[in-house]
Amino acid sequence: MSIFRRRKADAETAVDDATAIDDTTDADASVDADASPSSDAEDGADSVSESVVDLPVDRSAGPFDASEVPDDDGRLDLGALRISGAEGMELRLEIDQEQQHVIAATAVLGESALQMQAFAAPRSGGLWADIRSEIAEAIEGQGGTADVEYTDFGGELRTRMPSAGPDGRTVFAPARFLGIDGPRWFLRGVISGRGAIDESAAEPLLEIFRQTVVVRGGDPMAPRELLPLRLPQEEAAPMPEAPATDGAPTSTDDLNPFERGPEITEVR
């Protein structure tokens, strides 16, 4: 039986980097600034400042389009995303406080987390290469590092963001950005915590990402517009009335991957 815990995170406790899992990210997942964060990058990593053309990624093993799998396949239905569970996994649904929309789903396993968001994309695809460069530029502009490493998911972005450690010294917290271009959609994943540096910790989250189904829908949407997520139907409840908005769609330009909103958590 699924158990939901509703939480509201106030502004003072908002997480400002993609690597934090509540307040318990393991210290081993950060690197002291004195150690030169780029010195131990993988030999095969490419600087994102270079011009890179990604080859198409084989999606035969996932992530999947809704047309490629049965509708009733046991996955948790969140609207634009259908997600497979894993033993011990917590699923957190992040909510935009102003518009009262679910904007991301985060799977947490132990000291690692995977945040997922799906966006509309042009028929020509190829959105991830551009978004990856934009993310890297923003991280490097804040004094962090960003390198591309090629895996089964194509070009991943391996990053380290500077932040103040408990002793006042600067530490670099790692994160892995994944991106998959599908038919008229783009799926982004961000692995934080121990999974960002430990492959064995990352593997269960990578499998969750791999088994995720994206439901694009047939409505016309602008590229980069966030595909709508919702609470699971069996647990859905009316959200508090939100302030009036101008109705502008949410896009990657409006969503900061280093900031979380209030969360609803499912424990499996």
Buried (B, 14 or more C-beta within 10 A) or exposed (E): EEEBEEEEBEEEEBBEBBBBBBEEBBEEBBBEBEEEBBEEBEEEBBBBEEEBEBEEBEBEEBBBBBEBBEEEEEBBBBBBBBBBBBEEBBBBBBBBBEBBBBBBBBBBBBBBBBBBBBBBBEEEBEBBBBBBBEBBEBBBEEEBBBBBBBEEBBBBBBBBBBBEBEEEEBBBBBBBBBBBBBBBBBBBBBBBBBBBBBEEBBEBBBBBBBBBBBBBBEEEBEBBBBBBBBBBEEEEEEEEEEEEEEEEEBBBEBBEBBEBBBBBBBEB
